[in-house]
Amino acid sequence: MSDMTIRAFQQYIHMKDHHPDLKLKYLQKLVEEVGELARAMRKEVLYSDTQNVKGTIDEELYDVLYYVVALANTYAIDLESVMHLKEPISSTKYGQTDGLVRLIDKSL
């Protein structure tokens, strides 16, 4: 399996499902998926335990991510760029010294 960047995933969702007029629908789906994630977490159902992704935490996390990305696309927000803007703020706020920038530098 190849690695996929956030930007590439966002482009994929944009090609597959981009309807800026459906912002509210995407938000409603996101909230629904968060509820389904909570249900799967209560049951602690994982793909690694069942070998069936349906109804697992794995599936619901993907669904949440999907609708976060779909919403970002409706506002033309580049999540990968925002990640680089926001992470230093969060790192400082929570006193973390090994931030995202250092992690990326180590992997290059």
N, C-alpha and C positions, 0 to 999 in steps of 0.2 A: 504494500500500500504506500502510495507516495504522500509526502507531506503537502498540505494545502495551507496557503496563507489565509488570513482573515479577508484580505482584499480579494483573493480569487474566489473564496466562498461567497462573498458579497456580490461579485460579478455573476456568479452562477445563479444565485437567487434572483438577481435583477433580470437575467435572461428568461428565467423560468416563471417568475411571478412578480411582475412589477405593475402595480396599479395605484398610483399616488392618490387617486380619489377614494381609496379604501382604507385610509389611515385608521379610522375608527374600528373597522372590521379587523384589521391586523392587531390593534390593541386589545380588542375583545378576545381574539384567538390567543393572544399572549397570556392574558389573565386566565383563560380557560386551561391552557397548557400548564401554567404554574400550579393550578389546582390539581391537575392530573399528576404532576410531579410530586406534589405533597402526598397524594394517595399512594403512589408507588414507593415513596420514601417510608411511609408508615408501614407498608408491607415488606420493605427492604428487598424488593424484587430486582435482581440484577441479571443482565444477559449472561454473564459468566457462570451464573448458577443454573440457568434454565436453557441456554442455547437457543432461546426464542426471544427476539427483541420486543415483541408486542407486550405492552403494559409494564415495561421495565423502567427503572430510573434512567437507564441509557437512552431509551427511546424518548422519554419525556424531556430530558435535557436537550436532546437534539431539537425537539419541537419548540422548546423555549428559545433556543438559539436561532432557529429558523425565523420565528416571528420578530425577534429583536432585530435581526438583519433586514427583514422585509420592511419593518418600520423605519430603520435607518435609511434604507433606499428611497422611501417615499419623501424624505427630507434631503436627499442627496448628501448624506453624511458619510464620510469615509471613516469607518470604525477603526481601521488600522492607524490612520493619522491621529484620531482622537485618543487612541490607546497611548500613543507616544506623548501626547500633550497632558493627559490626565495622570498617568502613572507617576511621574515625579511629584505631583501634588499629593497623591495618596501616600507615596513612600515617605515624604516629609511629615505628613500628618500623623502617620503611624510609627514614625521613628525607624523605618527600615533603611538599612544601608546598602543592601544588595538589590537595587531596583532593576527594572526592566532593561534599561540601557546597558547596565553591566552584564546582565544575562545574555543579551543579544551579542554584545562584544565578545563574550566568551565562546559563543557558538560559531563565530566566524573564523 
